[in-house]
Amino acid sequence: INGCLEELKTALADSRKHSQDLQQLLDSQQQCDSSPGNSGSRRVDPKQQYLVSGMSLMINEADLKLAVSYGSVGNGDPNMRSMINKIMESVYTREFMATHSYTGKKAPANRRDTEHRPKPALPIDDVKAIRLFVTSYWSRKHKVTLNPKLITMAIQDKLGTEHREYRRITRMLQNQTASYNALEQDNAPDDGH
């Protein structure tokens, strides 16, 4: 019995540690600027510059260089998507991307669903800045005029990917918490009833 009790205590400690690790991961993904006017959507970084001059969207200098390096590799769709993904990851938190959509409208599959509200749209000025930066870069670097639909699809795909990943992490945390609570309840001292 003592051996089993020790194994349960070890499992409980491992479960607590795993839950803490997952929570730290989620928290680290949500680090953002909570200053007024930012509404918690943007990452904090002292080394930021404007993505496009005259527009309000700012990005970390190193992340911008990395995004540009993705774009300079080739003029194919995967390179453009990698560039857009890196820009969005640098600008927004994962939670923000997971809880926003491109248009702010309900998905066609959910139009009749009255239970769920549509996600808010990304800020239109940010979308314009991303679109302008990518199209002008592609035009300058590769002498290619991008179809705006490709940029729209890349942004929508990134938002969808972050939504699925955020749901997966949230479910994992909920399962870990439930397991932790069940183990804790099983290890609670018996009061003789």
Backbone as JSON, one array per atom type, in Angstrom:
{
  "sequence": "INGCLEELKTALADSRKHSQDLQQLLDSQQQCDSSPGNSGSRRVDPKQQYLVSGMSLMINEADLKLAVSYGSVGNGDPNMRSMINKIMESVYTREFMATHSYTGKKAPANRRDTEHRPKPALPIDDVKAIRLFVTSYWSRKHKVTLNPKLITMAIQDKLGTEHREYRRITRMLQNQTASYNALEQDNAPDDGH",
  "N": [[0.84, -1.2, 0.0], [1.95, 1.24, 0.82], [3.84, 1.6, -1.21], [2.21, 1.98, -3.47], [0.94, 4.32, -2.71], [3.09, 6.09, -2.7], [3.73, 6.04, -5.43], [1.41, 7.22, -6.45], [1.63, 9.77, -5.3], [3.93, 10.67, -6.58], [3.04, 10.64, -9.24], [1.05, 12.57, -9.03], [2.59, 14.83, -8.4], [4.1, 15.0, -10.77], [2.03, 15.51, -12.56], [1.12, 17.99, -11.63], [3.42, 19.52, -12.16], [3.53, 19.3, -14.96], [1.12, 20.56, -15.64], [1.71, 23.13, -14.73], [3.82, 23.75, -16.46], [2.47, 23.74, -18.93], [0.69, 25.86, -18.48], [2.52, 27.96, -18.18], [3.53, 27.98, -20.77], [1.24, 28.75, -22.21], [0.83, 31.25, -21.0], [3.2, 32.56, -21.77], [2.79, 32.8, -24.46], [0.9, 34.68, -24.48], [1.99, 37.09, -23.8], [1.81, 40.44, -23.9], [1.27, 43.87, -24.77], [-0.37, 45.77, -22.45], [-1.18, 48.33, -22.43], [-3.23, 51.35, -22.53], [-5.33, 51.66, -25.38], [-4.12, 49.71, -26.79], [-5.27, 47.35, -26.22], [-4.41, 44.79, -25.51], [-3.62, 43.25, -27.69], [-1.27, 43.42, -29.09], [2.19, 42.63, -29.22], [4.79, 43.4, -26.87], [7.65, 45.28, -27.46], [10.71, 46.82, -27.35], [12.34, 47.36, -29.55], [11.05, 48.23, -32.07], [9.7, 48.93, -35.32], [7.97, 50.81, -37.84], [5.88, 48.93, -39.97], [4.96, 49.73, -42.45], [5.64, 52.91, -43.59], [3.83, 55.69, -42.35], [1.65, 54.27, -41.54], [0.05, 52.65, -38.76], [0.93, 50.15, -37.85], [3.32, 48.29, -36.14], [6.44, 46.48, -35.95], [8.78, 44.11, -34.7], [12.22, 44.67, -35.25], [14.1, 42.59, -35.82], [12.37, 40.45, -36.36], [11.11, 41.43, -38.61], [13.25, 41.43, -40.41], [13.66, 38.67, -40.57], [11.2, 37.86, -41.67], [11.38, 39.13, -44.15], [13.54, 37.73, -45.15], [12.36, 35.24, -45.58], [10.69, 35.93, -47.66], [12.55, 36.61, -49.59], [13.67, 34.31, -50.51], [12.26, 33.01, -52.53], [9.72, 33.42, -55.1], [7.38, 32.08, -54.64], [4.17, 30.79, -53.46], [4.41, 29.45, -50.87], [6.57, 30.85, -49.73], [5.58, 33.46, -49.54], [3.48, 33.04, -47.78], [4.9, 32.2, -45.5], [6.25, 34.55, -44.94], [4.12, 36.31, -44.33], [3.02, 34.93, -42.13], [5.14, 35.17, -40.27], [5.22, 37.93, -39.91], [2.68, 38.37, -38.75], [2.9, 36.78, -36.42], [4.82, 38.21, -35.08], [3.59, 40.63, -34.6], [1.06, 40.18, -33.34], [-0.44, 38.55, -30.48], [-0.8, 35.03, -29.79], [-3.26, 34.37, -28.71], [-4.83, 36.56, -29.45], [-4.87, 36.3, -32.26], [-6.17, 33.86, -32.4], [-8.69, 34.49, -31.56], [-9.83, 36.2, -33.36], [-11.1, 37.12, -36.61], [-10.76, 37.38, -40.19], [-12.7, 38.96, -41.5], [-14.7, 39.46, -39.61], [-17.16, 38.4, -39.84], [-19.58, 35.72, -39.59], [-18.62, 32.35, -40.24], [-19.5, 30.63, -43.26], [-20.45, 28.02, -42.72], [-21.45, 28.29, -40.18], [-23.56, 30.05, -40.19], [-26.27, 29.75, -39.49], [-26.13, 29.19, -36.87], [-27.14, 30.3, -33.92], [-26.17, 30.42, -31.43], [-23.45, 30.99, -31.14], [-21.4, 33.83, -31.39], [-19.99, 35.84, -34.03], [-16.44, 36.1, -34.53], [-14.47, 38.99, -33.69], [-13.24, 41.26, -36.21], [-9.95, 41.5, -37.65], [-7.99, 44.45, -37.09], [-8.65, 46.84, -39.55], [-6.78, 48.66, -40.59], [-4.4, 47.42, -39.97], [-4.52, 45.13, -41.56], [-4.47, 46.34, -44.05], [-1.9, 47.45, -43.97], [-0.26, 45.15, -43.82], [-0.96, 43.92, -46.23], [-0.16, 45.92, -48.07], [2.61, 46.08, -47.52], [3.52, 43.45, -48.2], [2.71, 43.18, -50.91], [4.1, 45.33, -52.1], [6.73, 44.62, -51.5], [6.99, 42.17, -52.89], [6.61, 43.06, -55.47], [8.81, 44.77, -55.83], [11.06, 43.09, -55.22], [10.69, 40.62, -56.63], [9.5, 41.32, -58.97], [6.82, 40.79, -59.4], [3.32, 40.91, -59.52], [1.2, 40.52, -56.98], [-1.76, 38.64, -56.46], [-4.35, 39.98, -54.61], [-6.08, 38.23, -53.29], [-4.55, 36.02, -52.62], [-3.03, 36.95, -50.49], [-5.05, 37.54, -48.67], [-6.06, 34.93, -48.26], [-3.81, 33.75, -47.07], [-3.61, 35.18, -44.67], [-6.08, 34.51, -43.49], [-5.71, 31.73, -43.25], [-3.62, 31.66, -41.37], [-4.89, 32.76, -39.12], [-6.84, 30.78, -38.72], [-5.22, 28.55, -38.18], [-3.99, 29.35, -35.77], [-6.27, 29.52, -34.18], [-7.1, 26.82, -34.05], [-4.84, 25.7, -32.77], [-4.82, 27.1, -30.35], [-7.24, 26.23, -29.26], [-6.57, 23.52, -28.96], [-4.48, 23.63, -27.04], [-5.87, 24.8, -24.92], [-7.8, 22.79, -24.4], [-6.04, 20.75, -23.62], [-4.97, 21.84, -21.29], [-7.3, 21.97, -19.74], [-7.89, 19.23, -19.52], [-5.6, 18.37, -18.14], [-5.94, 19.79, -15.77], [-8.32, 18.63, -14.87], [-7.44, 15.99, -14.51], [-5.52, 16.41, -12.55], [-7.14, 17.39, -10.46], [-8.74, 15.12, -10.03], [-6.81, 13.24, -9.2], [-5.92, 14.52, -6.91], [-8.25, 14.5, -5.4], [-8.57, 11.76, -5.07], [-6.4, 11.26, -3.48], [-7.0, 12.55, -1.18], [-7.23, 12.79, 2.35], [-8.92, 10.23, 4.09], [-11.79, 10.73, 5.94], [-12.97, 8.91, 7.52], [-15.57, 8.18, 6.89]],
  "CA": [[0.0, 0.0, 0.0], [2.83, 2.41, 0.87], [4.44, 1.76, -2.54], [1.19, 2.56, -4.35], [0.73, 5.7, -2.27], [4.24, 6.86, -3.18], [3.57, 6.19, -6.87], [0.35, 8.21, -6.67], [2.17, 11.09, -4.96], [4.85, 11.03, -7.66], [2.21, 10.95, -10.41], [0.4, 13.84, -8.75], [3.61, 15.88, -8.52], [4.39, 15.13, -12.2], [0.86, 16.13, -13.18], [1.17, 19.42, -11.26], [4.52, 20.14, -12.9], [3.12, 19.37, -16.36], [0.1, 21.61, -15.72], [2.4, 24.42, -14.59], [4.55, 23.97, -17.7], [1.5, 24.12, -19.96], [0.19, 27.19, -18.17], [3.59, 28.9, -18.52], [3.56, 28.07, -22.22], [0.1, 29.57, -22.61], [1.1, 32.62, -20.55], [4.27, 33.15, -22.57], [2.22, 33.11, -25.76], [-0.04, 35.78, -24.32], [2.67, 38.3, -23.38], [1.46, 41.52, -24.8], [1.2, 45.2, -24.19], [-1.7, 46.02, -21.92], [-1.37, 49.77, -22.3], [-4.48, 51.81, -23.13], [-5.28, 51.82, -26.82], [-3.56, 48.52, -27.43], [-6.27, 46.33, -25.89], [-3.83, 43.48, -25.28], [-3.46, 42.45, -28.89], [0.05, 43.55, -29.67], [3.34, 42.24, -28.41], [5.63, 44.49, -26.4], [9.03, 45.15, -27.89], [11.3, 48.15, -27.46], [13.0, 47.53, -30.84], [10.04, 48.11, -33.11], [9.66, 49.94, -36.37], [6.72, 50.75, -38.61], [5.92, 47.99, -41.09], [4.83, 50.62, -43.61], [5.64, 54.27, -43.06], [2.54, 56.35, -42.45], [0.6, 53.41, -40.99], [0.31, 52.46, -37.33], [1.38, 48.8, -37.51], [4.74, 48.21, -35.82], [6.96, 45.12, -35.9], [10.14, 43.97, -34.2], [13.18, 44.79, -36.35], [14.66, 41.27, -36.15], [11.31, 39.66, -36.97], [10.91, 41.94, -39.96], [14.35, 40.92, -41.23], [13.4, 37.25, -40.8], [10.08, 37.78, -42.61], [11.9, 39.51, -45.46], [14.38, 36.63, -45.63], [11.46, 34.23, -46.12], [10.22, 36.43, -48.94], [13.62, 36.74, -50.58], [14.08, 32.97, -50.96], [11.63, 32.73, -53.81], [8.47, 34.16, -55.28], [6.26, 31.14, -54.57], [3.15, 30.95, -52.43], [4.88, 29.11, -49.52], [7.42, 31.92, -49.22], [4.71, 34.57, -49.18], [2.75, 32.65, -46.56], [5.86, 32.24, -44.39], [6.49, 35.96, -44.66], [2.92, 36.84, -43.65], [2.95, 34.27, -40.82], [6.14, 35.76, -39.37], [4.76, 39.29, -39.58], [1.54, 38.28, -37.82], [3.4, 36.26, -35.14], [5.58, 39.27, -34.41], [2.71, 41.74, -34.24], [-0.07, 39.79, -32.49], [-0.33, 37.39, -29.59], [-1.52, 33.87, -30.32], [-4.65, 34.45, -28.27], [-5.51, 37.56, -30.27], [-5.12, 35.7, -33.58], [-7.14, 32.76, -32.25], [-10.02, 35.01, -31.24], [-10.23, 37.17, -34.37], [-11.23, 36.62, -37.97], [-10.36, 38.35, -41.2], [-13.81, 39.85, -41.84], [-15.62, 39.72, -38.51], [-18.44, 37.77, -40.15], [-19.66, 34.29, -39.3], [-18.25, 31.44, -41.32], [-20.7, 30.12, -43.93], [-20.96, 26.81, -42.06], [-22.05, 28.63, -38.89], [-24.5, 31.16, -40.35], [-27.54, 29.49, -38.79], [-25.84, 28.95, -35.45], [-27.47, 31.52, -33.17], [-25.54, 30.32, -30.12], [-22.11, 31.56, -31.16], [-21.24, 35.11, -32.08], [-18.8, 35.86, -34.88], [-15.24, 36.69, -33.94], [-14.22, 40.33, -34.21], [-12.32, 41.33, -37.34], [-8.64, 42.13, -37.45], [-8.05, 45.88, -37.4], [-8.56, 47.03, -41.01], [-5.52, 49.35, -40.91], [-3.33, 46.42, -39.9], [-4.64, 44.29, -42.75], [-3.99, 47.16, -45.17], [-0.45, 47.58, -43.85], [0.34, 43.86, -44.19], [-1.18, 43.75, -47.67], [0.69, 46.88, -48.78], [4.01, 45.69, -47.37], [3.81, 42.22, -48.95], [2.6, 43.42, -52.36], [5.19, 46.2, -52.57], [7.97, 43.85, -51.44], [6.99, 41.19, -53.98], [6.76, 43.81, -56.71], [10.19, 45.25, -55.88], [12.05, 42.01, -55.17], [10.47, 39.55, -57.6], [8.85, 41.88, -60.16], [5.57, 40.04, -59.52], [2.15, 41.55, -58.93], [0.45, 39.49, -56.25], [-3.21, 38.7, -56.39], [-4.72, 40.25, -53.21], [-6.76, 37.07, -52.7], [-3.53, 35.16, -52.03], [-2.68, 37.52, -49.18], [-6.22, 37.32, -47.82], [-6.09, 33.51, -47.89], [-2.7, 33.48, -46.15], [-3.99, 35.75, -43.36], [-7.16, 33.66, -42.97], [-5.13, 30.45, -42.85], [-2.86, 31.87, -40.13], [-5.87, 32.91, -38.05], [-7.43, 29.46, -38.49], [-4.2, 27.7, -37.54], [-3.85, 29.79, -34.38], [-7.51, 29.16, -33.49], [-7.04, 25.39, -33.77], [-3.77, 25.46, -31.79], [-5.27, 27.65, -29.07], [-8.25, 25.28, -28.75], [-5.87, 22.3, -28.54], [-3.78, 23.91, -25.78], [-6.9, 25.01, -23.9], [-8.33, 21.47, -24.04], [-5.01, 20.02, -22.91], [-4.93, 22.41, -19.94], [-8.51, 21.53, -19.04], [-7.72, 17.81, -19.2], [-4.58, 18.29, -17.09], [-6.55, 20.27, -14.53], [-9.27, 17.6, -14.43], [-6.64, 14.87, -14.01], [-4.92, 16.86, -11.3], [-8.2, 17.43, -9.45], [-9.14, 13.74, -9.73], [-5.74, 12.65, -8.39], [-5.93, 15.17, -5.6], [-9.42, 14.01, -4.69], [-8.29, 10.37, -4.71], [-5.37, 11.26, -2.42], [-7.48, 13.29, -0.01], [-7.33, 11.92, 3.52], [-10.24, 9.71, 4.37], [-12.22, 11.19, 7.26], [-13.59, 7.81, 8.25], [-16.97, 7.93, 6.49]],
  "C": [[0.88, 1.25, 0.0], [3.47, 2.68, -0.49], [3.47, 2.41, -3.52], [0.95, 4.02, -4.0], [1.87, 6.59, -2.77], [4.15, 7.09, -4.69], [2.51, 7.22, -7.2], [0.85, 9.62, -6.37], [3.12, 11.57, -6.06], [4.07, 11.42, -8.91], [1.52, 12.29, -10.24], [1.38, 14.99, -8.9], [3.96, 16.1, -10.0], [3.26, 15.84, -12.92], [0.83, 17.63, -12.87], [2.24, 20.15, -12.06], [4.15, 20.31, -14.37], [2.08, 20.47, -16.55], [0.73, 22.99, -15.62], [3.16, 24.75, -15.86], [3.62, 24.42, -18.82], [0.96, 25.52, -19.73], [1.24, 28.25, -18.48], [3.69, 29.07, -20.03], [2.44, 28.97, -22.73], [0.32, 31.03, -22.21], [2.15, 33.29, -21.4], [3.76, 33.53, -23.96], [1.31, 34.32, -25.69], [0.64, 37.06, -23.85], [2.36, 39.38, -24.39], [1.38, 42.82, -24.04], [-0.22, 45.46, -23.71], [-1.94, 47.51, -21.72], [-2.67, 50.19, -22.96], [-4.31, 52.0, -24.64], [-4.72, 50.61, -27.53], [-4.47, 47.33, -27.21], [-5.7, 44.92, -25.85], [-3.59, 42.66, -26.51], [-2.04, 42.43, -29.41], [1.13, 43.15, -28.69], [4.14, 43.48, -28.02], [7.04, 44.26, -26.89], [9.61, 46.54, -28.05], [11.95, 48.41, -28.81], [12.01, 47.31, -31.97], [10.19, 49.22, -34.13], [8.34, 49.78, -37.1], [6.89, 49.77, -39.77], [5.86, 48.77, -42.4], [4.79, 52.04, -43.06], [4.29, 54.93, -43.33], [1.38, 55.53, -41.94], [1.01, 53.04, -39.56], [0.88, 51.1, -36.94], [2.89, 48.76, -37.32], [5.15, 46.76, -35.65], [8.38, 45.17, -35.36], [11.11, 43.95, -35.39], [13.72, 43.43, -36.79], [13.62, 40.38, -36.82], [11.02, 40.12, -38.39], [12.01, 41.43, -40.89], [14.14, 39.44, -41.55], [12.26, 37.07, -41.81], [10.55, 38.1, -44.03], [12.79, 38.39, -46.02], [13.53, 35.5, -46.19], [10.99, 34.65, -47.52], [11.29, 36.48, -50.0], [14.08, 35.39, -51.14], [13.5, 32.66, -52.33], [10.31, 33.45, -53.91], [7.25, 33.25, -55.24], [5.33, 31.43, -53.41], [3.65, 30.57, -51.03], [5.76, 30.2, -48.9], [6.61, 33.12, -48.77], [3.96, 34.26, -47.89], [3.68, 32.68, -45.34], [6.14, 33.67, -43.97], [5.32, 36.56, -43.87], [2.79, 36.23, -42.26], [3.91, 34.93, -39.83], [5.74, 37.17, -38.98], [3.66, 39.23, -38.54], [1.99, 37.77, -36.46], [4.15, 37.33, -34.37], [4.66, 40.36, -33.87], [1.68, 41.34, -33.18], [0.3, 38.63, -31.56], [-1.11, 36.24, -30.22], [-3.0, 33.92, -29.93], [-5.44, 35.43, -29.13], [-5.84, 36.97, -31.64], [-6.18, 34.61, -33.5], [-8.56, 33.28, -32.06], [-10.49, 36.08, -32.22], [-10.34, 36.49, -35.73], [-10.83, 37.72, -38.94], [-11.45, 39.4, -41.41], [-14.68, 40.27, -40.66], [-17.0, 39.14, -38.74], [-18.4, 36.31, -39.75], [-19.22, 33.49, -40.51], [-19.52, 30.9, -41.96], [-21.29, 28.88, -43.26], [-21.69, 27.12, -40.76], [-23.11, 29.73, -38.99], [-25.79, 30.97, -39.56], [-27.36, 29.26, -37.3], [-26.07, 30.25, -34.68], [-26.77, 31.55, -31.81], [-24.2, 31.05, -30.06], [-22.08, 32.86, -31.96], [-20.0, 35.04, -32.98], [-17.62, 36.48, -34.14], [-15.08, 38.11, -34.47], [-13.19, 40.28, -35.34], [-10.97, 41.87, -36.91], [-8.79, 43.62, -37.74], [-7.77, 46.11, -38.89], [-7.27, 47.73, -41.41], [-4.35, 48.38, -40.87], [-3.33, 45.53, -41.14], [-4.12, 45.06, -43.96], [-2.47, 47.26, -45.15], [0.25, 46.29, -44.27], [0.23, 43.65, -45.7], [-0.26, 44.67, -48.48], [2.16, 46.49, -48.71], [4.35, 44.49, -48.26], [3.74, 42.47, -50.45], [3.74, 44.3, -52.87], [6.53, 45.46, -52.53], [8.07, 42.89, -52.62], [7.2, 41.89, -55.33], [8.2, 44.27, -56.9], [11.19, 44.11, -56.05], [11.91, 41.03, -56.34], [9.82, 40.03, -58.89], [7.55, 41.13, -60.47], [4.46, 40.83, -58.86], [1.32, 40.44, -58.29], [-1.05, 39.72, -56.36], [-3.58, 38.93, -54.91], [-5.42, 39.08, -52.52], [-5.76, 36.12, -52.05], [-3.13, 35.65, -50.64], [-3.82, 37.31, -48.21], [-6.27, 35.87, -47.34], [-4.99, 33.18, -46.89], [-3.02, 34.01, -44.75], [-5.07, 34.89, -42.72], [-6.62, 32.32, -42.5], [-4.37, 30.58, -41.54], [-3.82, 32.0, -38.95], [-6.52, 31.57, -37.7], [-6.47, 28.53, -37.77], [-4.05, 28.07, -36.06], [-5.09, 29.44, -33.57], [-7.49, 27.68, -33.11], [-6.0, 25.08, -32.69], [-4.18, 25.95, -30.39], [-6.32, 26.73, -28.44], [-7.58, 24.02, -28.23], [-5.18, 22.52, -27.2], [-4.78, 24.1, -24.65], [-7.48, 23.68, -23.44], [-7.32, 20.67, -23.22], [-4.91, 20.54, -21.47], [-6.14, 21.97, -19.12], [-8.4, 20.07, -18.63], [-6.7, 17.62, -18.09], [-5.16, 18.72, -15.75], [-7.53, 19.24, -13.98], [-8.52, 16.4, -13.86], [-6.03, 15.21, -12.66], [-5.96, 16.86, -10.18], [-8.64, 16.03, -9.05], [-8.09, 13.05, -8.86], [-5.72, 13.23, -6.98], [-7.1, 14.67, -4.76], [-9.21, 12.56, -4.23], [-7.29, 10.29, -3.56], [-5.79, 12.02, -1.17], [-7.6, 12.33, 1.17], [-8.77, 11.5, 3.77], [-10.63, 10.1, 5.78], [-13.02, 10.15, 8.03], [-15.03, 7.54, 7.88], [-17.04, 6.91, 5.42]]
}
